[in-house]
Amino acid sequence: MNVKEALETRRAYRAFEPVEITGETIKELAAAAQLMPSCFNNQPWKFVFVRSKEALAKVHASLSAHNDWVRKASLIVAAFARKENDCVVKEREYYLFDLGQAVAAIQLRATELGLVAHPIAGFDNEKVRLALGIPEGNMVITIINVGKKSANLEGLTPPQAAQETGPRPARLALENIYSVDAYDEKLAVKPARG
């Protein structure tokens, strides 16, 4: 699978079935993140790969409403960083961007490995930080839920189930995401909520 195929194949499915997560799988995902660029090569990203039942239960306790589907993930990856460990150029805090690139690499590598990697924001950062022993001052930006796609939609809300089986959520038209040489008002189009 090439990068274009991984981009086109990747979807944020929620219906998971159990899958064995080996130490080698974890290394593959971490190695994908490791290869990403960062400001001055600071590599501010850090990850805790959570796979034991006890550790998963601690993360589950931090979930927001309607994220019960996460309990079926075989692996949760807490992705975090400190602002002070990366470039801060005026108001631009690069740790957010650099961590985002590393998370994207994990998603694409997981897709290539036949897994689903679904990052979410619906959790309590402080609860996850404390549950996993992440030092104070770090921000858990996302937790990435990893598993094998399942046809069993049990545990999903009706809208979530519809998203699983329906077409890929619509994207903005290409002409609404870029312009050449100067800003074009067509870029102001907002995406429809699904």
RAKA-V314332 format. One record per backbone hydrogen bond with DSSP energy under -1.0 kcal/mol. NH is the residue of the N-H (numbers start at 1). CO is the residue of the C=O. If there is no record, write none. Layout:
# RAKA-V314332
nh=NH co=CO
nh=NH co=CO
This chain:
# RAKA-V314332
nh=6 co=2
nh=7 co=3
nh=8 co=4
nh=9 co=5
nh=10 co=6
nh=13 co=11
nh=17 co=148
nh=26 co=22
nh=27 co=23
nh=28 co=24
nh=29 co=25
nh=30 co=26
nh=31 co=27
nh=32 co=28
nh=33 co=29
nh=34 co=30
nh=35 co=31
nh=36 co=33
nh=41 co=38
nh=42 co=39
nh=46 co=80
nh=48 co=78
nh=50 co=76
nh=56 co=52
nh=57 co=53
nh=58 co=54
nh=59 co=55
nh=60 co=56
nh=61 co=57
nh=62 co=59
nh=63 co=60
nh=64 co=122
nh=67 co=64
nh=70 co=67
nh=71 co=68
nh=72 co=69
nh=73 co=70
nh=74 co=146
nh=75 co=146
nh=76 co=50
nh=77 co=144
nh=78 co=48
nh=79 co=142
nh=80 co=46
nh=81 co=139
nh=85 co=82
nh=86 co=83
nh=89 co=92
nh=92 co=89
nh=94 co=87
nh=96 co=93
nh=98 co=94
nh=99 co=95
nh=100 co=96
nh=101 co=97
nh=102 co=98
nh=103 co=99
nh=104 co=100
nh=105 co=101
nh=106 co=102
nh=107 co=103
nh=108 co=104
nh=109 co=105
nh=110 co=106
nh=111 co=107
nh=112 co=108
nh=113 co=109
nh=114 co=111
nh=115 co=110
nh=116 co=147
nh=118 co=145
nh=120 co=143
nh=123 co=121
nh=124 co=62
nh=128 co=124
nh=129 co=125
nh=130 co=126
nh=131 co=127
nh=132 co=128
nh=134 co=129
nh=138 co=135
nh=139 co=81
nh=141 co=79
nh=141 co=139
nh=142 co=79
nh=143 co=120
nh=144 co=77
nh=145 co=118
nh=146 co=75
nh=147 co=116
nh=148 co=17
nh=150 co=15
nh=156 co=153
nh=161 co=157
nh=162 co=158
nh=163 co=159
nh=164 co=160
nh=165 co=161
nh=166 co=162
nh=176 co=173
nh=177 co=174
nh=187 co=184
nh=188 co=185
nh=189 co=186
